[in-house]
Amino acid sequence: MKNNYQRCIRCILPNTLPVIEFDDQGVCNYCRDYEKSYHDWDKISEQKQNEFKNLLQAARKKRRAYDCLVP
Ligand SMILES: [Zn+2]
């Protein structure tokens, strides 16, 4: 383990992850990117729901044993 081992104070991603960076508050760039993309969830929620439904529809059209796996 590195001597300067660090984890994000929000999501606990470690600094051993490639291309991760931390701000002066200890929050990683992945958390900051998430904030930028989803900070106004009420305005974009319908659009995101439609995007998700379209993904499900595309999966269903493949007619496989399972439609999709949602983690
Ligand atoms: Zn984080």
N, CA, C, O and the ligand as a Tripos MOL2 file, in Angstrom:
@<TRIPOS>MOLECULE
protein
  285   283    72     0     0
PROTEIN
NO_CHARGES

@<TRIPOS>ATOM
      1 N           0.8400   -1.1900    0.0000 N.3       1 MET1
      2 CA          0.0000    0.0000    0.0000 C.3       1 MET1
      3 C           0.8810    1.2490    0.0000 C.2       1 MET1
      4 O           1.9200    1.2960    0.6580 O.2       1 MET1
      5 N           0.4450    2.2490   -0.7470 N.am      2 LYS2
      6 CA          1.2200    3.4860   -0.7950 C.3       2 LYS2
      7 C           1.2500    4.1730    0.5740 C.2       2 LYS2
      8 O           0.3480    3.9920    1.3920 O.2       2 LYS2
      9 N           2.2880    4.9510    0.8040 N.am      3 ASN3
     10 CA          2.3420    5.7520    2.0250 C.3       3 ASN3
     11 C           1.2940    6.8500    2.0080 C.2       3 ASN3
     12 O           0.7810    7.2390    3.0570 O.2       3 ASN3
     13 N           0.9720    7.3540    0.8160 N.am      4 ASN4
     14 CA          0.0050    8.4430    0.7060 C.3       4 ASN4
     15 C          -1.3730    7.9260    0.2910 C.2       4 ASN4
     16 O          -2.0890    8.5790   -0.4670 O.2       4 ASN4
     17 N          -1.7310    6.7510    0.7970 N.am      5 TYR5
     18 CA         -3.0190    6.1510    0.4620 C.3       5 TYR5
     19 C          -4.1520    7.0800    0.8850 C.2       5 TYR5
     20 O          -4.1410    7.6280    1.9880 O.2       5 TYR5
     21 N          -5.1320    7.2520   -0.0060 N.am      6 GLN6
     22 CA         -6.2370    8.1740    0.2630 C.3       6 GLN6
     23 C          -7.5160    7.6010   -0.3120 C.2       6 GLN6
     24 O          -7.4940    6.8940   -1.3200 O.2       6 GLN6
     25 N          -8.6190    7.9050    0.3230 N.am      7 ARG7
     26 CA         -9.9370    7.5280   -0.1970 C.3       7 ARG7
     27 C         -10.8090    8.7650   -0.2450 C.2       7 ARG7
     28 O         -10.6540    9.6800    0.5650 O.2       7 ARG7
     29 N         -11.7410    8.7890   -1.2140 N.am      8 CYS8
     30 CA        -12.7140    9.8770   -1.3050 C.3       8 CYS8
     31 C         -13.5760    9.8710   -0.0400 C.2       8 CYS8
     32 O         -14.0070    8.8120    0.4170 O.2       8 CYS8
     33 N         -13.8210   11.0340    0.5130 N.am      9 ILE9
     34 CA        -14.5980   11.0980    1.7490 C.3       9 ILE9
     35 C         -16.0780   10.8000    1.5160 C.2       9 ILE9
     36 O         -16.8170   10.5880    2.4780 O.2       9 ILE9
     37 N         -16.5280   10.7780    0.2470 N.am     10 ARG10
     38 CA        -17.9410   10.4780   -0.0420 C.3      10 ARG10
     39 C         -18.1550    9.0440   -0.4980 C.2      10 ARG10
     40 O         -18.9970    8.3280    0.0440 O.2      10 ARG10
     41 N         -17.3940    8.6360   -1.4920 N.am     11 CYS11
     42 CA        -17.6760    7.3340   -2.1190 C.3      11 CYS11
     43 C         -16.6350    6.2730   -1.7910 C.2      11 CYS11
     44 O         -16.7900    5.1230   -2.2020 O.2      11 CYS11
     45 N         -15.6170    6.6120   -1.0880 N.am     12 ILE12
     46 CA        -14.5000    5.7680   -0.6370 C.3      12 ILE12
     47 C         -13.6650    5.1770   -1.7710 C.2      12 ILE12
     48 O         -12.9100    4.2360   -1.5260 O.2      12 ILE12
     49 N         -13.7660    5.6870   -3.0010 N.am     13 LEU13
     50 CA        -12.8460    5.2260   -4.0440 C.3      13 LEU13
     51 C         -11.4290    5.5800   -3.6080 C.2      13 LEU13
     52 O         -11.1920    6.6510   -3.0490 O.2      13 LEU13
     53 N         -10.4830    4.6670   -3.8690 N.am     14 PRO14
     54 CA         -9.1040    4.8930   -3.4340 C.3      14 PRO14
     55 C          -8.2660    5.6030   -4.4960 C.2      14 PRO14
     56 O          -8.6200    5.6110   -5.6750 O.2      14 PRO14
     57 N          -7.1770    6.1850   -4.0750 N.am     15 ASN15
     58 CA         -6.2940    6.8650   -5.0130 C.3      15 ASN15
     59 C          -5.4670    5.8750   -5.8460 C.2      15 ASN15
     60 O          -4.6580    6.2910   -6.6750 O.2      15 ASN15
     61 N          -5.6670    4.5840   -5.6300 N.am     16 THR16
     62 CA         -5.0140    3.5830   -6.4770 C.3      16 THR16
     63 C          -5.7760    3.4060   -7.7940 C.2      16 THR16
     64 O          -5.2750    2.7640   -8.7160 O.2      16 THR16
     65 N          -6.9780    3.9680   -7.8850 N.am     17 LEU17
     66 CA         -7.7590    3.9100   -9.1170 C.3      17 LEU17
     67 C          -7.1350    4.8350  -10.1560 C.2      17 LEU17
     68 O          -6.8100    5.9790   -9.8360 O.2      17 LEU17
     69 N          -6.9590    4.3650  -11.4030 N.am     18 PRO18
     70 CA         -6.3720    5.2370  -12.4270 C.3      18 PRO18
     71 C          -7.2110    6.4970  -12.6520 C.2      18 PRO18
     72 O          -8.4390    6.4580  -12.5690 O.2      18 PRO18
     73 N          -6.5640    7.5650  -12.9240 N.am     19 VAL19
     74 CA         -7.1020    8.8860  -13.2590 C.3      19 VAL19
     75 C          -8.0040    9.4940  -12.1910 C.2      19 VAL19
     76 O          -8.7580   10.4180  -12.4940 O.2      19 VAL19
     77 N          -7.9540    9.0130  -10.9660 N.am     20 ILE20
     78 CA         -8.7410    9.6390   -9.9100 C.3      20 ILE20
     79 C          -7.9520   10.8170   -9.3390 C.2      20 ILE20
     80 O          -6.7300   10.7650   -9.2050 O.2      20 ILE20
     81 N          -8.6810   11.8670   -9.0110 N.am     21 GLU21
     82 CA         -8.0700   13.0540   -8.3930 C.3      21 GLU21
     83 C          -8.9580   13.4980   -7.2510 C.2      21 GLU21
     84 O         -10.1640   13.2530   -7.2510 O.2      21 GLU21
     85 N          -8.3530   14.1460   -6.2890 N.am     22 PHE22
     86 CA         -9.1070   14.6280   -5.1320 C.3      22 PHE22
     87 C          -8.9570   16.1410   -5.0270 C.2      22 PHE22
     88 O          -7.8870   16.6940   -5.2850 O.2      22 PHE22
     89 N         -10.0500   16.7990   -4.6430 N.am     23 ASP23
     90 CA         -9.9480   18.2380   -4.4240 C.3      23 ASP23
     91 C          -9.4570   18.5120   -3.0010 C.2      23 ASP23
     92 O          -9.1670   17.5830   -2.2480 O.2      23 ASP23
     93 N          -9.3690   19.7710   -2.6470 N.am     24 ASP24
     94 CA         -8.8140   20.1080   -1.3300 C.3      24 ASP24
     95 C          -9.7410   19.7070   -0.1870 C.2      24 ASP24
     96 O          -9.3470   19.7580    0.9780 O.2      24 ASP24
     97 N         -10.9830   19.3050   -0.5180 N.am     25 GLN25
     98 CA        -11.9030   18.8210    0.5120 C.3      25 GLN25
     99 C         -11.8970   17.3030    0.6220 C.2      25 GLN25
    100 O         -12.5940   16.7330    1.4610 O.2      25 GLN25
    101 N         -11.0960   16.6410   -0.2400 N.am     26 GLY26
    102 CA        -11.0080   15.1870   -0.1990 C.3      26 GLY26
    103 C         -12.0860   14.4800   -0.9940 C.2      26 GLY26
    104 O         -12.3050   13.2810   -0.8200 O.2      26 GLY26
    105 N         -12.7680   15.2220   -1.8770 N.am     27 VAL27
    106 CA        -13.8120   14.6370   -2.7240 C.3      27 VAL27
    107 C         -13.2140   14.3360   -4.0900 C.2      27 VAL27
    108 O         -12.4750   15.1530   -4.6380 O.2      27 VAL27
    109 N         -13.5270   13.1780   -4.6390 N.am     28 CYS28
    110 CA        -12.9070   12.7480   -5.8980 C.3      28 CYS28
    111 C         -13.5820   13.3780   -7.1150 C.2      28 CYS28
    112 O         -14.6850   13.9150   -7.0210 O.2      28 CYS28
    113 N         -12.9050   13.3030   -8.2510 N.am     29 ASN29
    114 CA        -13.4310   13.8570   -9.4940 C.3      29 ASN29
    115 C         -14.6780   13.1100   -9.9750 C.2      29 ASN29
    116 O         -15.5060   13.6980  -10.6700 O.2      29 ASN29
    117 N         -14.8340   11.8230   -9.6210 N.am     30 TYR30
    118 CA        -16.0450   11.1020  -10.0190 C.3      30 TYR30
    119 C         -17.2630   11.6710   -9.2940 C.2      30 TYR30
    120 O         -18.3240   11.8360   -9.8960 O.2      30 TYR30
    121 N         -17.1160   11.9670   -8.0200 N.am     31 CYS31
    122 CA        -18.2190   12.5760   -7.2630 C.3      31 CYS31
    123 C         -18.5190   13.9720   -7.7850 C.2      31 CYS31
    124 O         -19.6830   14.3540   -7.8980 O.2      31 CYS31
    125 N         -17.4920   14.7300   -8.1030 N.am     32 ARG32
    126 CA        -17.7170   16.0860   -8.6240 C.3      32 ARG32
    127 C         -18.3740   16.0430   -9.9950 C.2      32 ARG32
    128 O         -19.2410   16.8660  -10.2880 O.2      32 ARG32
    129 N         -17.9750   15.0950  -10.8400 N.am     33 ASP33
    130 CA        -18.6220   14.9500  -12.1540 C.3      33 ASP33
    131 C         -20.0970   14.5880  -11.9880 C.2      33 ASP33
    132 O         -20.9540   15.0890  -12.7140 O.2      33 ASP33
    133 N         -20.3790   13.7160  -11.0290 N.am     34 TYR34
    134 CA        -21.7690   13.3320  -10.7620 C.3      34 TYR34
    135 C         -22.5870   14.5570  -10.3580 C.2      34 TYR34
    136 O         -23.7060   14.7470  -10.8340 O.2      34 TYR34
    137 N         -22.0310   15.3780   -9.4890 N.am     35 GLU35
    138 CA        -22.7290   16.5970   -9.0530 C.3      35 GLU35
    139 C         -23.0630   17.4910  -10.2510 C.2      35 GLU35
    140 O         -24.1710   18.0210  -10.3450 O.2      35 GLU35
    141 N         -22.1050   17.6550  -11.1610 N.am     36 LYS36
    142 CA        -22.3220   18.5140  -12.3200 C.3      36 LYS36
    143 C         -23.4290   17.9670  -13.2250 C.2      36 LYS36
    144 O         -24.2360   18.7300  -13.7550 O.2      36 LYS36
    145 N         -23.4630   16.6340  -13.4000 N.am     37 SER37
    146 CA        -24.4170   16.0260  -14.3210 C.3      37 SER37
    147 C         -25.8170   15.9080  -13.7360 C.2      37 SER37
    148 O         -26.8000   15.9940  -14.4720 O.2      37 SER37
    149 N         -25.9250   15.7130  -12.4210 N.am     38 TYR38
    150 CA        -27.2230   15.3890  -11.8270 C.3      38 TYR38
    151 C         -27.6520   16.3600  -10.7350 C.2      38 TYR38
    152 O         -28.5450   16.0410   -9.9500 O.2      38 TYR38
    153 N         -27.0370   17.5360  -10.6680 N.am     39 HIS39
    154 CA        -27.3770   18.4430   -9.5780 C.3      39 HIS39
    155 C         -28.8130   18.9370   -9.6520 C.2      39 HIS39
    156 O         -29.4040   19.2760   -8.6280 O.2      39 HIS39
    157 N         -29.3740   18.9810  -10.8440 N.am     40 ASP40
    158 CA        -30.7340   19.4650  -10.9970 C.3      40 ASP40
    159 C         -31.6410   18.3190  -11.4350 C.2      40 ASP40
    160 O         -32.2680   18.3750  -12.4930 O.2      40 ASP40
    161 N         -31.6990   17.2910  -10.6120 N.am     41 TRP41
    162 CA        -32.3880   16.0570  -10.9560 C.3      41 TRP41
    163 C         -33.8520   16.2710  -11.3220 C.2      41 TRP41
    164 O         -34.3620   15.5990  -12.2190 O.2      41 TRP41
    165 N         -34.5390   17.1940  -10.6480 N.am     42 ASP42
    166 CA        -35.9640   17.4040  -10.9250 C.3      42 ASP42
    167 C         -36.2070   17.8030  -12.3790 C.2      42 ASP42
    168 O         -37.2380   17.4560  -12.9550 O.2      42 ASP42
    169 N         -35.2730   18.5210  -12.9650 N.am     43 LYS43
    170 CA        -35.4480   18.9650  -14.3540 C.3      43 LYS43
    171 C         -35.1080   17.8880  -15.3780 C.2      43 LYS43
    172 O         -35.6810   17.8660  -16.4670 O.2      43 LYS43
    173 N         -34.1810   16.9950  -15.0370 N.am     44 ILE44
    174 CA        -33.7420   15.9990  -16.0220 C.3      44 ILE44
    175 C         -34.2720   14.6000  -15.7490 C.2      44 ILE44
    176 O         -33.9930   13.6850  -16.5230 O.2      44 ILE44
    177 N         -35.0310   14.4060  -14.6680 N.am     45 SER45
    178 CA        -35.4550   13.0530  -14.2930 C.3      45 SER45
    179 C         -36.3210   12.4010  -15.3760 C.2      45 SER45
    180 O         -36.1650   11.2110  -15.6510 O.2      45 SER45
    181 N         -37.2310   13.1650  -15.9940 N.am     46 GLU46
    182 CA        -38.0810   12.5730  -17.0250 C.3      46 GLU46
    183 C         -37.2500   12.1270  -18.2320 C.2      46 GLU46
    184 O         -37.4750   11.0530  -18.7900 O.2      46 GLU46
    185 N         -36.2840   12.9690  -18.6270 N.am     47 GLN47
    186 CA        -35.4020   12.6140  -19.7350 C.3      47 GLN47
    187 C         -34.6060   11.3510  -19.4110 C.2      47 GLN47
    188 O         -34.4670   10.4720  -20.2620 O.2      47 GLN47
    189 N         -34.0860   11.2550  -18.1930 N.am     48 LYS48
    190 CA        -33.3000   10.0820  -17.7990 C.3      48 LYS48
    191 C         -34.1660    8.8290  -17.7270 C.2      48 LYS48
    192 O         -33.7180    7.7380  -18.0780 O.2      48 LYS48
    193 N         -35.4070    8.9880  -17.2730 N.am     49 GLN49
    194 CA        -36.3140    7.8440  -17.2420 C.3      49 GLN49
    195 C         -36.5910    7.3470  -18.6560 C.2      49 GLN49
    196 O         -36.6310    6.1400  -18.8940 O.2      49 GLN49
    197 N         -36.7800    8.2660  -19.5860 N.am     50 ASN50
    198 CA        -37.0160    7.8750  -20.9750 C.3      50 ASN50
    199 C         -35.7940    7.1870  -21.5780 C.2      50 ASN50
    200 O         -35.9290    6.2080  -22.3120 O.2      50 ASN50
    201 N         -34.6170    7.6920  -21.2730 N.am     51 GLU51
    202 CA        -33.3940    7.0390  -21.7480 C.3      51 GLU51
    203 C         -33.3140    5.6080  -21.2150 C.2      51 GLU51
    204 O         -32.9480    4.6840  -21.9420 O.2      51 GLU51
    205 N         -33.6580    5.4380  -19.9430 N.am     52 PHE52
    206 CA        -33.6190    4.1060  -19.3370 C.3      52 PHE52
    207 C         -34.6450    3.1870  -19.9870 C.2      52 PHE52
    208 O         -34.3380    2.0350  -20.2960 O.2      52 PHE52
    209 N         -35.8690    3.6870  -20.1980 N.am     53 LYS53
    210 CA        -36.9060    2.8740  -20.8410 C.3      53 LYS53
    211 C         -36.4860    2.4660  -22.2460 C.2      53 LYS53
    212 O         -36.7700    1.3490  -22.6800 O.2      53 LYS53
    213 N         -35.8130    3.3640  -22.9570 N.am     54 ASN54
    214 CA        -35.3390    3.0290  -24.3040 C.3      54 ASN54
    215 C         -34.2690    1.9380  -24.2610 C.2      54 ASN54
    216 O         -34.2330    1.0690  -25.1320 O.2      54 ASN54
    217 N         -33.4080    1.9820  -23.2610 N.am     55 LEU55
    218 CA        -32.4070    0.9250  -23.1000 C.3      55 LEU55
    219 C         -33.0810   -0.4210  -22.8500 C.2      55 LEU55
    220 O         -32.6920   -1.4370  -23.4260 O.2      55 LEU55
    221 N         -34.1000   -0.4170  -21.9780 N.am     56 LEU56
    222 CA        -34.8250   -1.6570  -21.6820 C.3      56 LEU56
    223 C         -35.5190   -2.1860  -22.9320 C.2      56 LEU56
    224 O         -35.5020   -3.3860  -23.2020 O.2      56 LEU56
    225 N         -36.1260   -1.2840  -23.6870 N.am     57 GLN57
    226 CA        -36.8260   -1.6920  -24.9100 C.3      57 GLN57
    227 C         -35.8490   -2.3290  -25.9050 C.2      57 GLN57
    228 O         -36.1620   -3.3470  -26.5220 O.2      57 GLN57
    229 N         -34.6830   -1.7330  -26.0530 N.am     58 ALA58
    230 CA        -33.6780   -2.2890  -26.9640 C.3      58 ALA58
    231 C         -33.2390   -3.6720  -26.5050 C.2      58 ALA58
    232 O         -33.0080   -4.5610  -27.3250 O.2      58 ALA58
    233 N         -33.1230   -3.8520  -25.1850 N.am     59 ALA59
    234 CA        -32.7240   -5.1550  -24.6500 C.3      59 ALA59
    235 C         -33.8170   -6.1950  -24.8810 C.2      59 ALA59
    236 O         -33.5290   -7.3370  -25.2420 O.2      59 ALA59
    237 N         -35.0710   -5.7950  -24.6720 N.am     60 ARG60
    238 CA        -36.1890   -6.7340  -24.8520 C.3      60 ARG60
    239 C         -36.2990   -7.2210  -26.2960 C.2      60 ARG60
    240 O         -36.6790   -8.3640  -26.5510 O.2      60 ARG60
    241 N         -35.9600   -6.3380  -27.2360 N.am     61 LYS61
    242 CA        -36.0610   -6.7050  -28.6510 C.3      61 LYS61
    243 C         -35.1000   -7.8380  -29.0280 C.2      61 LYS61
    244 O         -35.2900   -8.5110  -30.0420 O.2      61 LYS61
    245 N         -34.0640   -8.0430  -28.1980 N.am     62 LYS62
    246 CA        -33.1080   -9.1100  -28.4930 C.3      62 LYS62
    247 C         -33.6620  -10.4870  -28.1400 C.2      62 LYS62
    248 O         -33.0990  -11.5080  -28.5360 O.2      62 LYS62
    249 N         -34.7650  -10.5130  -27.3940 N.am     63 ARG63
    250 CA        -35.4800  -11.7460  -27.0590 C.3      63 ARG63
    251 C         -34.5510  -12.8240  -26.4890 C.2      63 ARG63
    252 O         -34.5110  -13.9550  -26.9720 O.2      63 ARG63
    253 N         -33.8290  -12.4490  -25.4760 N.am     64 ARG64
    254 CA        -32.9690  -13.4030  -24.7800 C.3      64 ARG64
    255 C         -33.6540  -13.8500  -23.4880 C.2      64 ARG64
    256 O         -34.7210  -13.3460  -23.1370 O.2      64 ARG64
    257 N         -33.0450  -14.7820  -22.7990 N.am     65 ALA65
    258 CA        -33.6500  -15.3310  -21.5800 C.3      65 ALA65
    259 C         -33.9260  -14.2360  -20.5520 C.2      65 ALA65
    260 O         -34.9460  -14.2700  -19.8630 O.2      65 ALA65
    261 N         -33.0340  -13.2850  -20.4520 N.am     66 TYR66
    262 CA        -33.2190  -12.1620  -19.5420 C.3      66 TYR66
    263 C         -33.1870  -10.8680  -20.3500 C.2      66 TYR66
    264 O         -32.4180  -10.7420  -21.3030 O.2      66 TYR66
    265 N         -34.0220   -9.9130  -19.9680 N.am     67 ASP67
    266 CA        -34.0380   -8.6340  -20.6660 C.3      67 ASP67
    267 C         -32.7810   -7.8450  -20.3900 C.2      67 ASP67
    268 O         -32.1410   -7.3340  -21.3090 O.2      67 ASP67
    269 N         -32.4250   -7.7460  -19.1070 N.am     68 CYS68
    270 CA        -31.2510   -6.9930  -18.7440 C.3      68 CYS68
    271 C         -30.9230   -7.2510  -17.2740 C.2      68 CYS68
    272 O         -31.7120   -7.8470  -16.5410 O.2      68 CYS68
    273 N         -29.7750   -6.8040  -16.8750 N.am     69 LEU69
    274 CA        -29.3550   -6.8960  -15.4800 C.3      69 LEU69
    275 C         -29.1330   -5.4700  -15.0010 C.2      69 LEU69
    276 O         -28.3380   -4.7300  -15.5810 O.2      69 LEU69
    277 N         -29.8300   -5.0920  -13.9500 N.am     70 VAL70
    278 CA        -29.6960   -3.7360  -13.4070 C.3      70 VAL70
    279 C         -28.9770   -3.8100  -12.0720 C.2      70 VAL70
    280 O         -29.5420   -4.2860  -11.0880 O.2      70 VAL70
    281 N         -27.7530   -3.3510  -12.0310 N.am     71 PRO71
    282 CA        -27.0140   -3.4160  -10.7570 C.3      71 PRO71
    283 C         -27.5020   -2.3560   -9.7830 C.2      71 PRO71
    284 O         -26.9940   -2.2650   -8.6650 O.2      71 PRO71
    285 ZN        -15.9060   10.1340   -4.6580 Zn       72 ZN72
@<TRIPOS>BOND
     1     1     2 1
     2     2     3 1
     3     3     4 2
     4     3     5 am
     5     5     6 1
     6     6     7 1
     7     7     8 2
     8     7     9 am
     9     9    10 1
    10    10    11 1
    11    11    12 2
    12    11    13 am
    13    13    14 1
    14    14    15 1
    15    15    16 2
    16    15    17 am
    17    17    18 1
    18    18    19 1
    19    19    20 2
    20    19    21 am
    21    21    22 1
    22    22    23 1
    23    23    24 2
    24    23    25 am
    25    25    26 1
    26    26    27 1
    27    27    28 2
    28    27    29 am
    29    29    30 1
    30    30    31 1
    31    31    32 2
    32    31    33 am
    33    33    34 1
    34    34    35 1
    35    35    36 2
    36    35    37 am
    37    37    38 1
    38    38    39 1
    39    39    40 2
    40    39    41 am
    41    41    42 1
    42    42    43 1
    43    43    44 2
    44    43    45 am
    45    45    46 1
    46    46    47 1
    47    47    48 2
    48    47    49 am
    49    49    50 1
    50    50    51 1
    51    51    52 2
    52    51    53 am
    53    53    54 1
    54    54    55 1
    55    55    56 2
    56    55    57 am
    57    57    58 1
    58    58    59 1
    59    59    60 2
    60    59    61 am
    61    61    62 1
    62    62    63 1
    63    63    64 2
    64    63    65 am
    65    65    66 1
    66    66    67 1
    67    67    68 2
    68    67    69 am
    69    69    70 1
    70    70    71 1
    71    71    72 2
    72    71    73 am
    73    73    74 1
    74    74    75 1
    75    75    76 2
    76    75    77 am
    77    77    78 1
    78    78    79 1
    79    79    80 2
    80    79    81 am
    81    81    82 1
    82    82    83 1
    83    83    84 2
    84    83    85 am
    85    85    86 1
    86    86    87 1
    87    87    88 2
    88    87    89 am
    89    89    90 1
    90    90    91 1
    91    91    92 2
    92    91    93 am
    93    93    94 1
    94    94    95 1
    95    95    96 2
    96    95    97 am
    97    97    98 1
    98    98    99 1
    99    99   100 2
   100    99   101 am
   101   101   102 1
   102   102   103 1
   103   103   104 2
   104   103   105 am
   105   105   106 1
   106   106   107 1
   107   107   108 2
   108   107   109 am
   109   109   110 1
   110   110   111 1
   111   111   112 2
   112   111   113 am
   113   113   114 1
   114   114   115 1
   115   115   116 2
   116   115   117 am
   117   117   118 1
   118   118   119 1
   119   119   120 2
   120   119   121 am
   121   121   122 1
   122   122   123 1
   123   123   124 2
   124   123   125 am
   125   125   126 1
   126   126   127 1
   127   127   128 2
   128   127   129 am
   129   129   130 1
   130   130   131 1
   131   131   132 2
   132   131   133 am
   133   133   134 1
   134   134   135 1
   135   135   136 2
   136   135   137 am
   137   137   138 1
   138   138   139 1
   139   139   140 2
   140   139   141 am
   141   141   142 1
   142   142   143 1
   143   143   144 2
   144   143   145 am
   145   145   146 1
   146   146   147 1
   147   147   148 2
   148   147   149 am
   149   149   150 1
   150   150   151 1
   151   151   152 2
   152   151   153 am
   153   153   154 1
   154   154   155 1
   155   155   156 2
   156   155   157 am
   157   157   158 1
   158   158   159 1
   159   159   160 2
   160   159   161 am
   161   161   162 1
   162   162   163 1
   163   163   164 2
   164   163   165 am
   165   165   166 1
   166   166   167 1
   167   167   168 2
   168   167   169 am
   169   169   170 1
   170   170   171 1
   171   171   172 2
   172   171   173 am
   173   173   174 1
   174   174   175 1
   175   175   176 2
   176   175   177 am
   177   177   178 1
   178   178   179 1
   179   179   180 2
   180   179   181 am
   181   181   182 1
   182   182   183 1
   183   183   184 2
   184   183   185 am
   185   185   186 1
   186   186   187 1
   187   187   188 2
   188   187   189 am
   189   189   190 1
   190   190   191 1
   191   191   192 2
   192   191   193 am
   193   193   194 1
   194   194   195 1
   195   195   196 2
   196   195   197 am
   197   197   198 1
   198   198   199 1
   199   199   200 2
   200   199   201 am
   201   201   202 1
   202   202   203 1
   203   203   204 2
   204   203   205 am
   205   205   206 1
   206   206   207 1
   207   207   208 2
   208   207   209 am
   209   209   210 1
   210   210   211 1
   211   211   212 2
   212   211   213 am
   213   213   214 1
   214   214   215 1
   215   215   216 2
   216   215   217 am
   217   217   218 1
   218   218   219 1
   219   219   220 2
   220   219   221 am
   221   221   222 1
   222   222   223 1
   223   223   224 2
   224   223   225 am
   225   225   226 1
   226   226   227 1
   227   227   228 2
   228   227   229 am
   229   229   230 1
   230   230   231 1
   231   231   232 2
   232   231   233 am
   233   233   234 1
   234   234   235 1
   235   235   236 2
   236   235   237 am
   237   237   238 1
   238   238   239 1
   239   239   240 2
   240   239   241 am
   241   241   242 1
   242   242   243 1
   243   243   244 2
   244   243   245 am
   245   245   246 1
   246   246   247 1
   247   247   248 2
   248   247   249 am
   249   249   250 1
   250   250   251 1
   251   251   252 2
   252   251   253 am
   253   253   254 1
   254   254   255 1
   255   255   256 2
   256   255   257 am
   257   257   258 1
   258   258   259 1
   259   259   260 2
   260   259   261 am
   261   261   262 1
   262   262   263 1
   263   263   264 2
   264   263   265 am
   265   265   266 1
   266   266   267 1
   267   267   268 2
   268   267   269 am
   269   269   270 1
   270   270   271 1
   271   271   272 2
   272   271   273 am
   273   273   274 1
   274   274   275 1
   275   275   276 2
   276   275   277 am
   277   277   278 1
   278   278   279 1
   279   279   280 2
   280   279   281 am
   281   281   282 1
   282   282   283 1
   283   283   284 2
@<TRIPOS>SUBSTRUCTURE
     1 MET1         2 RESIDUE 1 A MET
     2 LYS2         6 RESIDUE 1 A LYS
     3 ASN3        10 RESIDUE 1 A ASN
     4 ASN4        14 RESIDUE 1 A ASN
     5 TYR5        18 RESIDUE 1 A TYR
     6 GLN6        22 RESIDUE 1 A GLN
     7 ARG7        26 RESIDUE 1 A ARG
     8 CYS8        30 RESIDUE 1 A CYS
     9 ILE9        34 RESIDUE 1 A ILE
    10 ARG10       38 RESIDUE 1 A ARG
    11 CYS11       42 RESIDUE 1 A CYS
    12 ILE12       46 RESIDUE 1 A ILE
    13 LEU13       50 RESIDUE 1 A LEU
    14 PRO14       54 RESIDUE 1 A PRO
    15 ASN15       58 RESIDUE 1 A ASN
    16 THR16       62 RESIDUE 1 A THR
    17 LEU17       66 RESIDUE 1 A LEU
    18 PRO18       70 RESIDUE 1 A PRO
    19 VAL19       74 RESIDUE 1 A VAL
    20 ILE20       78 RESIDUE 1 A ILE
    21 GLU21       82 RESIDUE 1 A GLU
    22 PHE22       86 RESIDUE 1 A PHE
    23 ASP23       90 RESIDUE 1 A ASP
    24 ASP24       94 RESIDUE 1 A ASP
    25 GLN25       98 RESIDUE 1 A GLN
    26 GLY26      102 RESIDUE 1 A GLY
    27 VAL27      106 RESIDUE 1 A VAL
    28 CYS28      110 RESIDUE 1 A CYS
    29 ASN29      114 RESIDUE 1 A ASN
    30 TYR30      118 RESIDUE 1 A TYR
    31 CYS31      122 RESIDUE 1 A CYS
    32 ARG32      126 RESIDUE 1 A ARG
    33 ASP33      130 RESIDUE 1 A ASP
    34 TYR34      134 RESIDUE 1 A TYR
    35 GLU35      138 RESIDUE 1 A GLU
    36 LYS36      142 RESIDUE 1 A LYS
    37 SER37      146 RESIDUE 1 A SER
    38 TYR38      150 RESIDUE 1 A TYR
    39 HIS39      154 RESIDUE 1 A HIS
    40 ASP40      158 RESIDUE 1 A ASP
    41 TRP41      162 RESIDUE 1 A TRP
    42 ASP42      166 RESIDUE 1 A ASP
    43 LYS43      170 RESIDUE 1 A LYS
    44 ILE44      174 RESIDUE 1 A ILE
    45 SER45      178 RESIDUE 1 A SER
    46 GLU46      182 RESIDUE 1 A GLU
    47 GLN47      186 RESIDUE 1 A GLN
    48 LYS48      190 RESIDUE 1 A LYS
    49 GLN49      194 RESIDUE 1 A GLN
    50 ASN50      198 RESIDUE 1 A ASN
    51 GLU51      202 RESIDUE 1 A GLU
    52 PHE52      206 RESIDUE 1 A PHE
    53 LYS53      210 RESIDUE 1 A LYS
    54 ASN54      214 RESIDUE 1 A ASN
    55 LEU55      218 RESIDUE 1 A LEU
    56 LEU56      222 RESIDUE 1 A LEU
    57 GLN57      226 RESIDUE 1 A GLN
    58 ALA58      230 RESIDUE 1 A ALA
    59 ALA59      234 RESIDUE 1 A ALA
    60 ARG60      238 RESIDUE 1 A ARG
    61 LYS61      242 RESIDUE 1 A LYS
    62 LYS62      246 RESIDUE 1 A LYS
    63 ARG63      250 RESIDUE 1 A ARG
    64 ARG64      254 RESIDUE 1 A ARG
    65 ALA65      258 RESIDUE 1 A ALA
    66 TYR66      262 RESIDUE 1 A TYR
    67 ASP67      266 RESIDUE 1 A ASP
    68 CYS68      270 RESIDUE 1 A CYS
    69 LEU69      274 RESIDUE 1 A LEU
    70 VAL70      278 RESIDUE 1 A VAL
    71 PRO71      282 RESIDUE 1 A PRO
    72 ZN72       285 GROUP 0 **** ****
